Amino acid sequence: MHFSSAAEIFGVDGIIVLVVVVLVLFGSTQIPKLARSLGSAQKEFKKGLDEGASEDGASAPKAVKAAPPPAVSPPTQTTVTVETNGDGSSGTSS
């Protein structure tokens, strides 16, 4: 895929018209502020990408490491006492 430069797409006349329109819309005092804000936004974006990449690199060994199995307590023994009546049934007789 071949991308053309802006001069080839718009031509010299189109670029001049574009610059004039930007000057009219934003004014000559706002353009430096706009350029600074775009530069700082780009800087923050690159900083975020670098931090994300470093976090991914640092957390990769942690993700590979297996977590220890949960502690399992031994089963407890329960003693059940059943009282029987003389006839072999359990419980009280009425």
C-alpha positions in Angstrom: 0.0 0.0 0.0 1.5 3.4 -1.0 0.6 6.5 0.9 1.0 9.9 -0.9 2.2 13.0 0.8 -0.2 15.8 1.7 1.1 17.9 -1.2 0.2 15.2 -3.7 -3.3 14.7 -2.3 -4.4 18.4 -2.0 -1.9 20.2 -4.2 -0.2 23.4 -3.2 -3.4 25.4 -3.6 -5.3 23.0 -1.3 -2.7 23.2 1.4 -2.7 27.0 1.3 -6.5 27.0 1.6 -6.3 24.6 4.5 -3.8 26.8 6.4 -6.0 29.9 5.9 -9.1 28.0 7.1 -7.2 26.8 10.2 -6.0 30.4 10.9 -9.5 31.7 10.6 -11.1 29.1 12.8 -8.6 29.0 15.6 -6.9 32.4 15.4 -3.2 33.0 15.4 -3.0 33.1 19.2 -4.7 29.7 19.7 -2.5 27.7 17.3 0.6 27.6 19.5 -1.6 26.5 22.5 -3.2 23.8 20.3 0.2 22.6 19.2 1.5 22.4 22.8 -1.6 20.5 24.0 -1.2 18.0 21.1 2.5 17.6 21.9 1.8 17.0 25.6 -1.0 14.6 24.7 1.3 12.6 22.4 4.0 12.6 25.2 1.5 11.2 27.8 0.3 8.6 25.3 3.8 7.4 24.6 4.5 7.4 28.4 1.4 5.3 29.0 2.4 2.8 26.2 5.9 2.4 27.8 4.4 1.9 31.3 1.9 -0.7 29.9 4.7 -2.5 28.2 6.9 -2.5 31.3 4.0 -3.8 33.4 3.3 -6.6 30.9 6.9 -7.6 31.0 7.1 -7.6 34.8 3.8 -9.4 35.3 4.5 -12.2 32.7 6.5 -14.3 35.1 3.9 -13.9 37.7 1.2 -15.2 35.4 3.3 -18.3 34.5 4.0 -19.1 38.1 1.3 -21.4 39.5 -0.5 -20.5 42.6 -0.1 -22.9 45.6 -3.1 -25.2 46.1 -5.4 -24.2 48.9 -4.8 -25.7 52.3 -7.1 -28.7 52.8 -8.0 -29.5 56.4 -8.3 -33.2 57.3 -11.8 -34.5 57.7 -13.1 -34.4 61.3 -14.6 -37.5 62.9 -18.1 -37.3 64.2 -19.5 -39.7 66.7 -23.2 -40.3 66.5 -24.9 -42.1 69.3 -28.3 -43.7 68.6 -30.4 -44.9 71.4 -32.7 -47.8 70.6 -35.8 -49.0 72.5 -36.2 -52.6 73.5 -38.1 -53.4 70.2 -35.2 -52.2 67.9 -36.7 -48.9 66.9 -35.0 -45.6 67.7 -36.4 -42.6 69.4 -39.0 -42.3 72.2 -42.2 -44.4 72.3 -45.5 -42.8 73.0 
